[in-house]
Amino acid sequence: MTGQYGYIPLDTLFQLIDGYCKNYRLLVCVIQNALKEKEEHVEQLLVERDLERADFARMAARVDEVNFASYIIRKENIQLQWPTCYVAFLQL
């Protein structure tokens, strides 16, 4: 591989550099593609997180509605079962 005086001939050197550049460009392309895939995955996870937050907010609102309805029903049940004087006492 070395020339007559221990030097690498220029054409061999250029071939090595060209091969290195091709491998470097290939490596850069592979890394860029991997990064793009990771970014797309992160975007997908962010969308899923937003959907889950919206679902949770809807469920929390529904729980509040059900709790309020339950309170109204219990209050009406108490008013129907207890004599009027006790209901008046509880409203004080």
C-alpha positions, -999 to 999 in steps of 0.1 A, spaced: 0 0 0 29 23 6 49 37 -22 86 34 -29 96 58 -1 70 48 25 44 73 14 9 64 4 4 71 -33 -20 100 -40 -45 79 -59 -47 54 -30 -50 83 -6 -78 98 -26 -96 64 -28 -93 61 10 -107 96 15 -135 91 -10 -144 58 7 -144 76 41 -166 104 28 -191 79 13 -192 60 46 -195 93 65 -224 105 43 -241 71 47 -237 73 85 -251 109 85 -281 97 65 -287 68 89 -285 91 119 -308 116 103 -334 89 95 -332 76 130 -337 111 144 -366 117 121 -383 85 132 -378 95 169 -392 129 163 -423 114 146 -427 90 175 -425 119 200 -451 138 180 -474 107 181 -469 104 218 -477 141 223 -510 137 203 -519 106 224 -512 125 256 -534 154 246 -562 129 237 -559 112 271 -559 145 289 -591 155 271 -607 121 279 -597 125 316 -612 160 317 -645 147 302 -645 119 327 -638 143 356 -667 165 345 -690 135 342 -680 124 377 -689 159 390 -723 157 373 -730 122 388 -720 134 422 -743 164 420 -772 142 408 -765 118 436 -766 146 461 -799 158 447 -814 123 449 -802 118 485 -816 152 495 -850 144 479 -850 109 495 -844 124 529 -872 149 524 -896 121 514 -887 99 543 -884 123 572 -912 143 587 -914 179 577 -902 193 610 -869 174 607 -864 186 571 -870 222 582 -845 216 611 -818 203 586 -823 234 564 -813 257 592 
